[in-house]
């Protein structure tokens, strides 16, 4: 048994550290086996053959496992769960959980339902093999009762396995599965600690959790968007994604074979400039030869740095900003990619289609500041090489200088003398493109000015933001808003 310092708890700030005991995988499996109130089924497809083995291995499995099934063959799997378009998918996982949990209740509810907390665990996983060297990944789910006879609650996760050898992947999956079942059964009242415990005895270098969703009575007051943020804060993944209606979705499914247009910002609040930047970029992006006729996904991205105030993240402030973006119908990406070349690499993991990145002139100017690349042996050239090595373009919105009224674009931006040829090359070859047809009335608007005006009670701020944003800020008194 060891001790670890957790990085957050649900509803607590990431900087608040609390020590917790970490049980070994053997101890976790045995604790479940020796708990007479828990009884259920393990169903595993594909490479996911490792979780139930732990419970048999530690002893006492007869007190926990009603049935263990491994439907490795596709025909056998179809005969049990019905045909599927994809076998390693959320849809397949939920079908497995539906079938196994219903069967468990049908056969055992009358006999022992009054004293038993039933559960069904399922996973469907693809790993590296002799014929397949793609990234290993899988879906795992746990449907369980917290009290006998209660409606079931559920946790679903998507994972990526980063070990290079098949045997190591199997071992990591088995440990993760035990962590997952144990966390659901004993930590459901503390979702923040539950999330941290998923990588006990494995570490984030071997397994990534890029999507998690809670539902059911045990999680009635849980906001899945906040837990998605916790995944990034806790280092379990680099980015999470959710839709305008707040549904957490798996990035690979959302990005697959799509062109992506992304605008990064703090969105505190969203202003008319925010939307005008996106409007201008979309008009150009959809006309790109490599984009015409393709499906385009538009994202608004916030980094952890965008969300941090000092060394803390105000979770309510985060949810407020996400709600505003949701009101505008935007899909939101939360990431820890401070560098744009890392963001580009993340997207190109999932799609080979074109990527467009929307930014203002001040951000472009920062990109040409060499102090940000001291950690790269190749400096700024290495960063730009990584960013533009695939089909990616920067769309840059102009800046109106308040002091003299000058308009600065991507093309006439002045950079350090030693970088002007690099800048000219990227502009002339259209890796960087100046946006046109912008709304001149929006140019003088800066989010920092809007924020100050709404805090000072100056009603002029309402003319600087979209009507939906103004209404939400007023009604909720967001960002320190004063006045009626």
LOKE-935090 format. One record per residue (C-alpha): residue number from 1; residue in one letter; chain; x, y, z. Coordinates in steps of 0.2 Angstrom, whole numbers, plus 5000, padded with zeros to 4 digits. Layout:
<dodrens>
{NUM,"a","A",{X,Y,Z}};
...
</dodrens>
This chain:
<dodrens>
{1,"x","A",{5000,5000,5000}};
{2,"x","A",{5007,5017,4995}};
{3,"x","A",{5002,5035,4998}};
{4,"x","A",{4999,5048,4984}};
{5,"x","A",{4995,5066,4983}};
{6,"x","A",{4979,5069,4973}};
{7,"x","A",{4978,5084,4962}};
{8,"x","A",{4960,5088,4965}};
{9,"x","A",{4943,5082,4972}};
{10,"x","A",{4926,5085,4964}};
{11,"x","A",{4921,5103,4968}};
{12,"x","A",{4939,5107,4975}};
{13,"x","A",{4952,5117,4966}};
{14,"x","A",{4967,5108,4958}};
{15,"x","A",{4979,5116,4969}};
{16,"x","A",{4971,5109,4985}};
{17,"x","A",{4981,5093,4988}};
{18,"x","A",{4975,5078,4998}};
{19,"x","A",{4984,5062,5002}};
{20,"x","A",{4975,5046,4999}};
{21,"x","A",{4980,5028,5001}};
{22,"x","A",{4982,5018,4985}};
{23,"x","A",{4978,5000,4986}};
{24,"x","A",{4987,4987,4975}};
{25,"x","A",{4977,4979,4961}};
{26,"x","A",{4977,4963,4971}};
{27,"x","A",{4970,4972,4986}};
{28,"x","A",{4956,4981,4976}};
{29,"x","A",{4951,4965,4967}};
{30,"x","A",{4951,4955,4984}};
{31,"x","A",{4941,4969,4993}};
{32,"x","A",{4927,4967,4980}};
{33,"x","A",{4927,4948,4980}};
{34,"x","A",{4926,4948,4999}};
{35,"x","A",{4911,4960,4999}};
{36,"x","A",{4896,4949,5000}};
{37,"x","A",{4884,4963,4995}};
{38,"x","A",{4891,4965,4977}};
{39,"x","A",{4887,4952,4964}};
{40,"x","A",{4888,4953,4945}};
{41,"x","A",{4894,4949,4927}};
{42,"x","A",{4910,4952,4917}};
{43,"x","A",{4908,4953,4898}};
{44,"x","A",{4923,4956,4888}};
{45,"x","A",{4926,4958,4869}};
{46,"x","A",{4941,4958,4858}};
{47,"x","A",{4958,4962,4867}};
{48,"x","A",{4948,4965,4883}};
{49,"x","A",{4951,4948,4891}};
{50,"x","A",{4961,4954,4906}};
{51,"x","A",{4949,4961,4919}};
{52,"x","A",{4939,4946,4925}};
{53,"x","A",{4956,4936,4926}};
{54,"x","A",{4961,4947,4941}};
{55,"x","A",{4946,4943,4951}};
{56,"x","A",{4948,4924,4948}};
{57,"x","A",{4967,4926,4952}};
{58,"x","A",{4966,4934,4969}};
{59,"x","A",{4953,4921,4976}};
{60,"x","A",{4935,4922,4982}};
{61,"x","A",{4928,4926,4965}};
{62,"x","A",{4913,4915,4968}};
{63,"x","A",{4907,4928,4980}};
{64,"x","A",{4907,4941,4966}};
{65,"x","A",{4906,4934,4949}};
{66,"x","A",{4889,4927,4943}};
{67,"x","A",{4896,4925,4926}};
{68,"x","A",{4911,4929,4915}};
{69,"x","A",{4910,4929,4897}};
{70,"x","A",{4923,4932,4883}};
{71,"x","A",{4915,4934,4866}};
{72,"x","A",{4931,4935,4856}};
{73,"x","A",{4924,4929,4839}};
{74,"x","A",{4913,4942,4830}};
{75,"x","A",{4900,4929,4825}};
{76,"x","A",{4898,4923,4843}};
{77,"x","A",{4897,4941,4848}};
{78,"x","A",{4884,4945,4835}};
{79,"x","A",{4874,4930,4841}};
{80,"x","A",{4874,4937,4859}};
{81,"x","A",{4872,4956,4857}};
{82,"x","A",{4866,4958,4839}};
{83,"x","A",{4876,4965,4824}};
{84,"x","A",{4886,4981,4825}};
{85,"x","A",{4894,4993,4813}};
{86,"x","A",{4909,4994,4824}};
{87,"x","A",{4914,4981,4838}};
{88,"x","A",{4925,4993,4847}};
{89,"x","A",{4912,5007,4850}};
{90,"x","A",{4902,5015,4863}};
{91,"x","A",{4886,5008,4855}};
{92,"x","A",{4893,4991,4856}};
{93,"x","A",{4898,4994,4874}};
{94,"x","A",{4880,5000,4879}};
{95,"x","A",{4872,4985,4870}};
{96,"x","A",{4883,4974,4881}};
{97,"x","A",{4878,4983,4897}};
{98,"x","A",{4860,4982,4893}};
{99,"x","A",{4860,4964,4889}};
{100,"x","A",{4871,4958,4903}};
{101,"x","A",{4862,4969,4917}};
{102,"x","A",{4845,4964,4911}};
{103,"x","A",{4849,4946,4911}};
{104,"x","A",{4857,4947,4928}};
{105,"x","A",{4841,4955,4935}};
{106,"x","A",{4830,4942,4926}};
{107,"x","A",{4839,4927,4933}};
{108,"x","A",{4844,4933,4951}};
{109,"x","A",{4833,4948,4957}};
{110,"x","A",{4820,4937,4964}};
{111,"x","A",{4832,4925,4973}};
{112,"x","A",{4844,4938,4980}};
{113,"x","A",{4839,4956,4975}};
{114,"x","A",{4834,4961,4992}};
{115,"x","A",{4852,4960,4999}};
{116,"x","A",{4863,4962,4984}};
{117,"x","A",{4870,4977,4974}};
{118,"x","A",{4870,4970,4956}};
{119,"x","A",{4883,4976,4943}};
{120,"x","A",{4888,4972,4926}};
{121,"x","A",{4905,4976,4919}};
{122,"x","A",{4909,4976,4900}};
{123,"x","A",{4923,4981,4889}};
{124,"x","A",{4927,4980,4871}};
{125,"x","A",{4945,4984,4866}};
{126,"x","A",{4957,4982,4851}};
{127,"x","A",{4975,4980,4855}};
{128,"x","A",{4991,4979,4844}};
{129,"x","A",{4993,4962,4836}};
{130,"x","A",{5003,4953,4822}};
{131,"x","A",{4991,4960,4809}};
{132,"x","A",{4987,4977,4817}};
{133,"x","A",{4999,4990,4823}};
{134,"x","A",{4986,5005,4825}};
{135,"x","A",{4984,5013,4842}};
{136,"x","A",{4976,5002,4855}};
{137,"x","A",{4960,5009,4862}};
{138,"x","A",{4944,5003,4870}};
{139,"x","A",{4927,5007,4879}};
{140,"x","A",{4924,5001,4897}};
{141,"x","A",{4907,5003,4906}};
{142,"x","A",{4901,4999,4923}};
{143,"x","A",{4882,4998,4927}};
{144,"x","A",{4879,4996,4946}};
{145,"x","A",{4867,4998,4961}};
{146,"x","A",{4873,5008,4976}};
{147,"x","A",{4859,5000,4986}};
{148,"x","A",{4849,4984,4984}};
{149,"x","A",{4834,4986,4972}};
{150,"x","A",{4839,5004,4967}};
{151,"x","A",{4839,5010,4949}};
{152,"x","A",{4856,5007,4942}};
{153,"x","A",{4870,5021,4939}};
{154,"x","A",{4883,5020,4926}};
{155,"x","A",{4900,5025,4921}};
{156,"x","A",{4907,5024,4904}};
{157,"x","A",{4925,5028,4899}};
{158,"x","A",{4936,5028,4883}};
{159,"x","A",{4954,5024,4885}};
{160,"x","A",{4970,5023,4874}};
{161,"x","A",{4984,5011,4878}};
{162,"x","A",{5001,5018,4875}};
{163,"x","A",{5012,5003,4878}};
{164,"x","A",{5022,4996,4863}};
{165,"x","A",{5020,4978,4867}};
{166,"x","A",{5004,4968,4867}};
{167,"x","A",{5008,4959,4883}};
{168,"x","A",{5011,4976,4892}};
{169,"x","A",{4994,4983,4885}};
{170,"x","A",{4985,4968,4892}};
{171,"x","A",{4993,4970,4909}};
{172,"x","A",{4988,4989,4909}};
{173,"x","A",{4970,4985,4903}};
{174,"x","A",{4968,4972,4917}};
{175,"x","A",{4974,4984,4931}};
{176,"x","A",{4964,4998,4924}};
{177,"x","A",{4948,4987,4923}};
{178,"x","A",{4951,4983,4942}};
{179,"x","A",{4953,5001,4946}};
{180,"x","A",{4938,5006,4936}};
{181,"x","A",{4926,4993,4945}};
{182,"x","A",{4933,4997,4962}};
{183,"x","A",{4931,5016,4959}};
{184,"x","A",{4913,5014,4954}};
{185,"x","A",{4909,5003,4969}};
{186,"x","A",{4918,5012,4983}};
{187,"x","A",{4922,5030,4976}};
{188,"x","A",{4905,5035,4967}};
{189,"x","A",{4902,5048,4981}};
{190,"x","A",{4918,5057,4977}};
{191,"x","A",{4920,5058,4958}};
{192,"x","A",{4936,5068,4958}};
{193,"x","A",{4945,5055,4968}};
{194,"x","A",{4937,5042,4957}};
{195,"x","A",{4945,5049,4942}};
{196,"x","A",{4962,5050,4950}};
{197,"x","A",{4961,5032,4955}};
{198,"x","A",{4958,5025,4938}};
{199,"x","A",{4977,5026,4934}};
{200,"x","A",{4983,5019,4951}};
{201,"x","A",{4997,5007,4949}};
{202,"x","A",{4998,5011,4930}};
{203,"x","A",{5001,5030,4928}};
{204,"x","A",{4996,5042,4914}};
{205,"x","A",{5011,5037,4903}};
{206,"x","A",{5003,5020,4899}};
{207,"x","A",{4985,5023,4898}};
{208,"x","A",{4975,5039,4893}};
{209,"x","A",{4957,5042,4898}};
{210,"x","A",{4950,5054,4885}};
{211,"x","A",{4931,5053,4889}};
{212,"x","A",{4921,5049,4904}};
{213,"x","A",{4902,5050,4907}};
{214,"x","A",{4892,5047,4923}};
{215,"x","A",{4874,5045,4924}};
{216,"x","A",{4860,5038,4936}};
{217,"x","A",{4855,5042,4953}};
{218,"x","A",{4872,5040,4961}};
{219,"x","A",{4877,5055,4950}};
{220,"x","A",{4862,5065,4950}};
{221,"x","A",{4872,5081,4955}};
{222,"x","A",{4887,5078,4944}};
{223,"x","A",{4891,5089,4929}};
{224,"x","A",{4900,5079,4916}};
{225,"x","A",{4908,5094,4909}};
{226,"x","A",{4917,5098,4925}};
{227,"x","A",{4923,5080,4926}};
{228,"x","A",{4930,5081,4909}};
{229,"x","A",{4940,5096,4914}};
{230,"x","A",{4946,5086,4929}};
{231,"x","A",{4953,5073,4916}};
{232,"x","A",{4964,5086,4909}};
{233,"x","A",{4969,5094,4926}};
{234,"x","A",{4973,5077,4932}};
{235,"x","A",{4984,5073,4917}};
{236,"x","A",{4974,5058,4912}};
{237,"x","A",{4972,5066,4895}};
{238,"x","A",{4977,5081,4885}};
{239,"x","A",{4960,5087,4879}};
{240,"x","A",{4942,5083,4881}};
{241,"x","A",{4927,5088,4870}};
{242,"x","A",{4909,5091,4873}};
{243,"x","A",{4894,5097,4862}};
{244,"x","A",{4884,5113,4864}};
{245,"x","A",{4871,5104,4875}};
{246,"x","A",{4885,5098,4887}};
{247,"x","A",{4887,5080,4881}};
{248,"x","A",{4904,5074,4883}};
{249,"x","A",{4910,5065,4867}};
{250,"x","A",{4925,5055,4862}};
{251,"x","A",{4937,5065,4851}};
{252,"x","A",{4942,5052,4839}};
{253,"x","A",{4924,5049,4834}};
{254,"x","A",{4920,5068,4832}};
{255,"x","A",{4936,5072,4822}};
{256,"x","A",{4937,5056,4811}};
{257,"x","A",{4939,5061,4793}};
{258,"x","A",{4933,5079,4796}};
{259,"x","A",{4941,5096,4792}};
{260,"x","A",{4943,5106,4808}};
{261,"x","A",{4942,5125,4811}};
{262,"x","A",{4946,5130,4828}};
{263,"x","A",{4947,5147,4837}};
{264,"x","A",{4956,5148,4854}};
{265,"x","A",{4952,5160,4867}};
{266,"x","A",{4947,5163,4885}};
{267,"x","A",{4929,5168,4880}};
{268,"x","A",{4927,5179,4895}};
{269,"x","A",{4915,5184,4888}};
{270,"x","A",{4912,5180,4870}};
{271,"x","A",{4912,5197,4861}};
{272,"x","A",{4906,5202,4843}};
{273,"x","A",{4924,5201,4838}};
{274,"x","A",{4925,5183,4844}};
{275,"x","A",{4911,5178,4832}};
{276,"x","A",{4917,5190,4818}};
{277,"x","A",{4934,5181,4818}};
{278,"x","A",{4925,5164,4816}};
{279,"x","A",{4913,5171,4802}};
{280,"x","A",{4927,5178,4792}};
{281,"x","A",{4938,5162,4794}};
{282,"x","A",{4923,5150,4789}};
{283,"x","A",{4920,5160,4774}};
{284,"x","A",{4938,5157,4768}};
{285,"x","A",{4940,5140,4775}};
{286,"x","A",{4925,5132,4766}};
{287,"x","A",{4932,5138,4749}};
{288,"x","A",{4949,5130,4751}};
{289,"x","A",{4951,5116,4738}};
{290,"x","A",{4955,5103,4751}};
{291,"x","A",{4939,5108,4761}};
{292,"x","A",{4926,5109,4747}};
{293,"x","A",{4913,5095,4749}};
{294,"x","A",{4921,5089,4765}};
{295,"x","A",{4912,5089,4782}};
{296,"x","A",{4918,5103,4793}};
{297,"x","A",{4919,5103,4812}};
{298,"x","A",{4920,5120,4821}};
{299,"x","A",{4927,5121,4838}};
{300,"x","A",{4930,5134,4852}};
{301,"x","A",{4945,5129,4862}};
{302,"x","A",{4951,5134,4879}};
{303,"x","A",{4967,5129,4887}};
{304,"x","A",{4970,5127,4905}};
{305,"x","A",{4980,5143,4905}};
{306,"x","A",{4964,5152,4898}};
{307,"x","A",{4955,5145,4913}};
{308,"x","A",{4968,5148,4927}};
{309,"x","A",{4967,5163,4938}};
{310,"x","A",{4984,5162,4947}};
{311,"x","A",{4986,5144,4951}};
{312,"x","A",{4967,5140,4953}};
{313,"x","A",{4953,5136,4941}};
{314,"x","A",{4936,5143,4946}};
{315,"x","A",{4925,5129,4941}};
{316,"x","A",{4909,5139,4941}};
{317,"x","A",{4917,5152,4930}};
{318,"x","A",{4922,5138,4918}};
{319,"x","A",{4904,5131,4918}};
{320,"x","A",{4898,5149,4915}};
{321,"x","A",{4909,5151,4900}};
{322,"x","A",{4905,5134,4893}};
{323,"x","A",{4886,5138,4895}};
{324,"x","A",{4888,5154,4885}};
{325,"x","A",{4897,5145,4871}};
{326,"x","A",{4883,5132,4872}};
{327,"x","A",{4870,5145,4870}};
{328,"x","A",{4879,5150,4854}};
{329,"x","A",{4878,5132,4848}};
{330,"x","A",{4897,5129,4849}};
{331,"x","A",{4907,5113,4852}};
{332,"x","A",{4920,5116,4865}};
{333,"x","A",{4937,5108,4867}};
{334,"x","A",{4947,5110,4883}};
{335,"x","A",{4966,5106,4882}};
{336,"x","A",{4983,5108,4890}};
{337,"x","A",{4991,5112,4873}};
{338,"x","A",{5000,5129,4876}};
{339,"x","A",{5009,5127,4860}};
{340,"x","A",{5000,5127,4843}};
{341,"x","A",{5011,5113,4836}};
{342,"x","A",{5005,5102,4850}};
{343,"x","A",{4987,5106,4846}};
{344,"x","A",{4990,5103,4827}};
{345,"x","A",{4998,5086,4831}};
{346,"x","A",{4983,5081,4842}};
{347,"x","A",{4971,5085,4828}};
{348,"x","A",{4981,5075,4815}};
{349,"x","A",{4981,5060,4826}};
{350,"x","A",{4963,5058,4821}};
{351,"x","A",{4961,5066,4804}};
{352,"x","A",{4971,5069,4789}};
{353,"x","A",{4959,5082,4782}};
{354,"x","A",{4963,5101,4782}};
{355,"x","A",{4965,5111,4799}};
{356,"x","A",{4961,5129,4801}};
{357,"x","A",{4967,5139,4816}};
{358,"x","A",{4959,5156,4819}};
{359,"x","A",{4968,5169,4829}};
{360,"x","A",{4971,5188,4830}};
{361,"x","A",{4986,5198,4826}};
{362,"x","A",{4992,5199,4844}};
{363,"x","A",{4993,5180,4845}};
{364,"x","A",{5002,5179,4828}};
{365,"x","A",{5015,5191,4835}};
{366,"x","A",{5017,5179,4850}};
{367,"x","A",{5020,5165,4838}};
{368,"x","A",{5035,5174,4831}};
{369,"x","A",{5043,5177,4848}};
{370,"x","A",{5057,5165,4850}};
{371,"x","A",{5057,5165,4869}};
{372,"x","A",{5043,5152,4868}};
{373,"x","A",{5053,5139,4860}};
{374,"x","A",{5068,5137,4871}};
{375,"x","A",{5063,5120,4876}};
{376,"x","A",{5064,5114,4858}};
{377,"x","A",{5081,5110,4851}};
{378,"x","A",{5076,5117,4834}};
{379,"x","A",{5068,5132,4841}};
{380,"x","A",{5055,5142,4832}};
{381,"x","A",{5059,5132,4816}};
{382,"x","A",{5055,5116,4824}};
{383,"x","A",{5039,5122,4831}};
{384,"x","A",{5033,5129,4814}};
{385,"x","A",{5039,5113,4805}};
{386,"x","A",{5029,5103,4817}};
{387,"x","A",{5014,5114,4815}};
{388,"x","A",{5014,5116,4796}};
{389,"x","A",{5020,5098,4791}};
{390,"x","A",{5002,5093,4787}};
{391,"x","A",{4988,5102,4779}};
{392,"x","A",{4986,5117,4791}};
{393,"x","A",{4983,5135,4789}};
{394,"x","A",{4982,5150,4801}};
{395,"x","A",{4968,5163,4798}};
{396,"x","A",{4973,5179,4806}};
{397,"x","A",{4960,5193,4810}};
{398,"x","A",{4967,5211,4809}};
{399,"x","A",{4971,5222,4824}};
{400,"x","A",{4966,5241,4825}};
{401,"x","A",{4979,5250,4834}};
{402,"x","A",{4970,5262,4847}};
{403,"x","A",{4984,5274,4848}};
{404,"x","A",{4985,5279,4829}};
{405,"x","A",{4971,5270,4821}};
{406,"x","A",{4983,5259,4810}};
{407,"x","A",{4977,5242,4804}};
{408,"x","A",{4989,5228,4807}};
{409,"x","A",{4986,5212,4797}};
{410,"x","A",{4995,5196,4796}};
{411,"x","A",{5004,5202,4780}};
{412,"x","A",{5011,5219,4787}};
{413,"x","A",{5015,5213,4804}};
{414,"x","A",{5032,5217,4809}};
{415,"x","A",{5042,5203,4817}};
{416,"x","A",{5060,5202,4823}};
{417,"x","A",{5073,5206,4809}};
{418,"x","A",{5080,5188,4809}};
{419,"x","A",{5063,5181,4807}};
{420,"x","A",{5056,5192,4793}};
{421,"x","A",{5061,5180,4779}};
{422,"x","A",{5052,5166,4788}};
{423,"x","A",{5037,5177,4790}};
{424,"x","A",{5037,5182,4772}};
{425,"x","A",{5039,5164,4766}};
{426,"x","A",{5024,5158,4777}};
{427,"x","A",{5013,5172,4771}};
{428,"x","A",{5018,5171,4752}};
{429,"x","A",{5014,5152,4752}};
{430,"x","A",{4998,5155,4761}};
{431,"x","A",{5002,5145,4777}};
{432,"x","A",{4996,5161,4785}};
{433,"x","A",{4982,5171,4778}};
{434,"x","A",{4975,5188,4782}};
{435,"x","A",{4956,5188,4785}};
{436,"x","A",{4946,5201,4775}};
{437,"x","A",{4928,5206,4774}};
{438,"x","A",{4928,5209,4793}};
{439,"x","A",{4916,5220,4802}};
{440,"x","A",{4924,5237,4805}};
{441,"x","A",{4913,5241,4819}};
{442,"x","A",{4919,5226,4829}};
{443,"x","A",{4938,5230,4827}};
{444,"x","A",{4938,5242,4842}};
{445,"x","A",{4931,5229,4854}};
{446,"x","A",{4942,5220,4866}};
{447,"x","A",{4936,5207,4879}};
{448,"x","A",{4946,5215,4893}};
{449,"x","A",{4937,5232,4890}};
{450,"x","A",{4920,5223,4889}};
{451,"x","A",{4925,5214,4906}};
{452,"x","A",{4929,5231,4914}};
{453,"x","A",{4914,5240,4908}};
{454,"x","A",{4902,5226,4914}};
{455,"x","A",{4911,5226,4931}};
{456,"x","A",{4910,5245,4932}};
{457,"x","A",{4891,5245,4928}};
{458,"x","A",{4894,5254,4911}};
{459,"x","A",{4880,5248,4900}};
{460,"x","A",{4890,5251,4884}};
{461,"x","A",{4897,5233,4886}};
{462,"x","A",{4880,5226,4880}};
{463,"x","A",{4883,5233,4863}};
{464,"x","A",{4900,5224,4862}};
{465,"x","A",{4893,5206,4864}};
{466,"x","A",{4880,5195,4855}};
{467,"x","A",{4862,5198,4862}};
{468,"x","A",{4862,5180,4868}};
{469,"x","A",{4878,5183,4878}};
{470,"x","A",{4871,5199,4885}};
{471,"x","A",{4855,5191,4891}};
{472,"x","A",{4864,5177,4900}};
{473,"x","A",{4877,5188,4908}};
{474,"x","A",{4863,5200,4915}};
{475,"x","A",{4852,5186,4921}};
{476,"x","A",{4866,5176,4930}};
{477,"x","A",{4876,5191,4935}};
{478,"x","A",{4892,5183,4927}};
{479,"x","A",{4910,5189,4928}};
{480,"x","A",{4905,5202,4941}};
{481,"x","A",{4892,5211,4931}};
{482,"x","A",{4884,5225,4940}};
{483,"x","A",{4867,5234,4936}};
{484,"x","A",{4850,5227,4932}};
</dodrens>
